[in-house]
């Protein structure tokens, strides 16, 4: 199974939706809460090409994007192959 990393904040509904989709797919993920942590948020922004919104999702080091991007991959049938890699 690929390594899935997701940067989140505590009260973000988009973070919850992204995590819910990954859970329904049976995908384990590592969550990094950037709430109030400037160092972690800066790290996230550097990895996500300047994006500062959460969630920011990475699969095997590849930047997927946010919640909408994750759901778009799923609708296009492209998420399951990434999760099966």
N, C-alpha and C positions, 0 to 999 in steps of 0.2 A: 504494500500500500504506500502511496506517496506521502511525503511530509507536507502537511497542510498547516499553515500559520495564518492566524487571523488577529489583527489588531482591533481592539474594541474599546468602548467606554461603558460605564456601569448602566446608564439609563438610555441607551440607544436602541430604538425599535428596529432599525435597519440591521444592527448587529444581531439582535435576537432572531430576526427573520433569516439572516444568512446562516447562523449557527443551526437553526431549525432545519433548513434545507440540507445541510451537511449531515446532521444527525439522521434525518430520514433516509439518506443515502448510505448510512452505516459507516460514514467516514470519521475517523478520529482526527482531532485537530489540536494544535497548541494555541492557546489564547493568551494574548498579551494585552492587559488592561493599561491604556495610556492615560486614564483619567488623572489629571493633576501631575503627571510625570513628564516634565519637559524633555528629559533625556530620551525616554522611550518614544515620545511623539516625534522628536527630531529624527530618531533612527527610522521610524515608520515613513516619515516624509521623504527621507533620502532614498529609501528602498522603493517608494511608490512614485518616484519622479515628481516630487513636489506636492502630491495630493495630501491634503490635511484632514479630510473627512474620514469618518469611520463608518463601517469597517473597511479595512484594506486587507485583501486576501492574497496569499501566495501559495502556490502548489509547486512543490519541488523547486523552490526559489524563483519561479516564474510569477510575475505580478499579474494577477487575474483582474484586480480592480475592486470595486465595492459590491454591495448587495445586488444592485440592479444588474451589474455585469455578470455576477455569479448566476442569477436567475436567467439572464439572457443566454448564457452558455448552456444551461439546462434545457431551456425551450428549444434551442437549436440542436440538441442531441450531442453536444460536444463536452458536457461535464462528465458523464459517465466514463468515457474513454480516459479522461485525465485522472479520474479517481481509481481506475483499474490499472493504471501504469505501475 
